[in-house]
Amino acid sequence: MMPQKLNKLFSALILLFGLMACSGGYSFTGGDVGDAKTVRIDFFPNNAELIKPQLSQIFTETLRDIFVQQTPLELVNKGGDMLFEGSIIRYSIDPINAQASDIGAVAQNRLTVEVNVLFTNTKDEKASFEKKFSRFVDFDSNTDINQIESDLHDQVCQELSENILNSAIGNW
């Protein structure tokens, strides 16, 4: 290797190790958890008019997973520097696109999930909030919802969890 390339490689490695050695309140997503060390995420019951029993478990676990994977916070069952609680308040499947060739026929449906989140940050009360988060996914109306519903739930819950993470620690 030429000395110039070796210098660049060495500099990149030093930068990488320096970033890895940094400790503090920053998450892998670039968000700031401040002085918080722990997070508690309570079970989110499904209080929607249309209830899918497995949705509460999927959403709660997805939200827990994203905080464990993308922040330095430790998940706890009691207490917690950061606390998330709330419920699923809407679950709906609605037609969205009519087919031009067939009057009254629908080309696509939309699955929408909305959650109400109460976030308490005991280390920074100004960061606490209560907000509604909503995400949707569209799918072909000719598709049997029973065959794809699990995948749609996973996708919507992942997107909701990312939005909640960004709202709580992303300072956006």
N, C-alpha and C positions, 0 to 999 in steps of 0.2 A: 504494500500500500504506500501511496505517496504520503509524505509527512503532513500535507495540508488535509487530506482525507482523514488521516489518523487523528489530527487535532480536532476536526469536526466531530468525529465519532467519540473521542474522549470527552469533549465539551457536552455532547448530547447525553452521555452516560452520567456525567456529574450532575447535570440538570435533572435527569430522571431520578437519580438517587436522592437529590436534594428535595424534590417534590414528594417522594415517598417518605422521607424522614420528617416532613413537616407534620406537626401535630396541631391540634386546635379544633375549631368548631366548623370546619368546612367539610361539606359532603362531596361525594364523587360527582354530583350533578352541578357543583359550583355554588350550591346554596350554603347558607350560613346557619348553623344550629346554635350559634352563640356559646353560652356556658352550659348548655344542656348536655347531659350525659345519658339520659334515659327517655324512653318514649313508651306510653301505654296507649294501646288501640283497643277500645272496647268493641264488643260484638255489635254489628249494625243490623238490627232487626228489620224485616221487610214489612213496612206499614203501608205499602202501596195498595191501591184498590185491587189490582190484579197481582196475586202473590205467586212467585216461583220459589218454593221452599229452599232450593239449593243456592239461590242467588245471594242470600245473606252470608252464607259461609264462604262462597267464592269471593265476594267483594271484600269481606273482612280479612281473609287470608292474603289476598292480593295487596291490600293496603299495608298489612304488616310486612309482607315480603319486600315491598319496594323500600320501606324505611330501613329494614335490616340490611338490604343489599346496597343501597345507595347513600347511606349516611353512617357516621360512626356511632350512632345511638344504639344503646342496648335496649331490647324489648323487655318490658317488665309487666307483671300482672297487677301490681299494686303501686300506688304513688305515681311517679313519673314526672320528669321535668316538663315534658310535653304530653298532652292528653288529647286524644281524638275520640269523640263519641257522636252518636247521631243515628240516623235511620235511612233506609231506602224509602222514598216518599212517592216515587212514580216508576211504574213499569208499564210500557205500552207498546203495542205493535199497530202501526197505522199505515194505510195506503198513502203513497206519495206521488207516483207518476202514472198517469193514464196512458194506455196504449192508443196510438193514433188509429190503428187499423180496426179496433174493436171497441165500440162505444160501451162504456161502463167497465171495461177490463182494466186491471191495474198491472203495470209493468214491475213496479218495485214497492216494497214495504220498508218501513223504518222501525227498528227496535230502539226505544229510548229508555234510558235509566237515569233517574235523578235521585241524588242523595242530599240530605241536609247534614252538614258537618258543624259540630261545635268543637273548635280547637282552642285549648287553653295552654298557654306558654307560661309556666310559673317563673321562669327566669326573665321574661320580658313581656309583661302584661299588655303592652301596646301592640304586640304581634298577634295576640289572641283574636279570634273572629268566630262568627257564625255565618256560614254561607251555604247556598245551594249550588251544587255542581251537577251538570247534566251532560251526557254524552249519548251519541246515537250511532248506529251502524245501519246501512241500507243493504237490502238483499233482494234477489229476484223473487217475484211473487210466485213463480212456478216451483220454487224450491220448497220442499217439505220442512217446515220450521222445526219439527221434532228431530230432524237429522242434523241441523246446523246450530240449533239453539245453544248448545254447550260452548261451541267455538265463539258464537256471538257474545255470550256472557263473558267469556274470558277476555275478548277484545275490549268490550265496553268497560269492564272492571279495571283492566290495565290502564286504559286512557283516563278514567276517573281518578285512579290512584296517582297517576303522574300529575294530573292537574292539582290534586290536593297537596301533594309533595311540593310542587312549585309554588303554590299559594302560601304554604306554611313556612318554607325555608328559602324560597327562591328570591324573595324580596322583589317580586314583579308586580 
